[in-house]
């Protein structure tokens, strides 16, 4: 993560960062000089500088008929970061106490399962993070999976630290591995199904009530996933998994 990435997290977009760095290097300067140094047109530079002034990272003073801007000391960025951190903390509190409950009431109350479709590495990463997030909120931090040999090398490609994160969060998993292989890991129990037909299996199914996630490979090894949020379906799948687990 470079300087621009860090500053973007705390509220400075890339063009604003370019202007800030240009001002640090040049000292007080006119809008024209700042624009030329940063390689941004003057109209845009003027608007960005006004926003940056509101954020407290630049200031200006009149010099003749023009305004000259100067960069605030880099230490001011820490104040910006702390303020951003406080806003995020307050927003998280409101999110849990007010926003999520209010938004949840907007959804129609039906008996149908809530189904979401994802594809690509980014989509699979969201599903894997959802598994950890959902299970971490449960009293019994555990879930179950079917893991087929054909999909294993693609599954954690977008989230290589998944297992490490799971262990760090104290989440246990039971794995029925379809086909040989599969690495042993902490907080994981594993059993195998080995038969000729298992070579054609290419999916990963996670049961983490109230949800079930099914990840498979389409053409070109593009991973796709369907997540079903349904206590009834998840509990049924859990019963099937437990029965099979006990028989292996």
CORCOR-V480525 format. One record per pair of residues at least 24 apart in sequence whose ideal C-beta (glycine too) atoms are under 7 Angstrom apart, sorted by the first residue. I is the first residue (numbers start at 1). J is the second residue. Records with the same first field share a line. If there is no record, write none. Layout:
I->J  J
This chain:
7->77
10->77  80  81  84
11->55  80  84
12->57
15->40  48
16->48  51  52
19->45  48  49  52
20->52  57  58  71
23->58  69  70  71
24->71
27->70
28->68  69  70
29->68  69
30->66  68
31->67
34->69
55->80
56->80
113->228  229  230  233
114->229  230
115->226  228
116->227
117->226
118->224  225
119->222  224
120->222  223
121->157  158  223
122->158
123->225
124->158  215  223  225
125->158  159
127->213  215  225  227
128->159  162
130->227
131->206  208  213
132->165  166  169  171
134->208  211
135->171  208
136->169  171
141->170  171  172
142->171  172  173
143->173  206  207  208
144->174  207  238  241
145->173  175  204  205  206
146->176  178  204  205
147->175  177  178  182  204
148->178  179  201  202  203  204
149->178  179  180  181  198
150->201  202
151->202  203  204  215  216  217
152->181  182
154->217  221  223
155->204  215
174->245
176->244  245
191->245  248
207->234  237  238  241
209->234  235  238
210->234
212->237
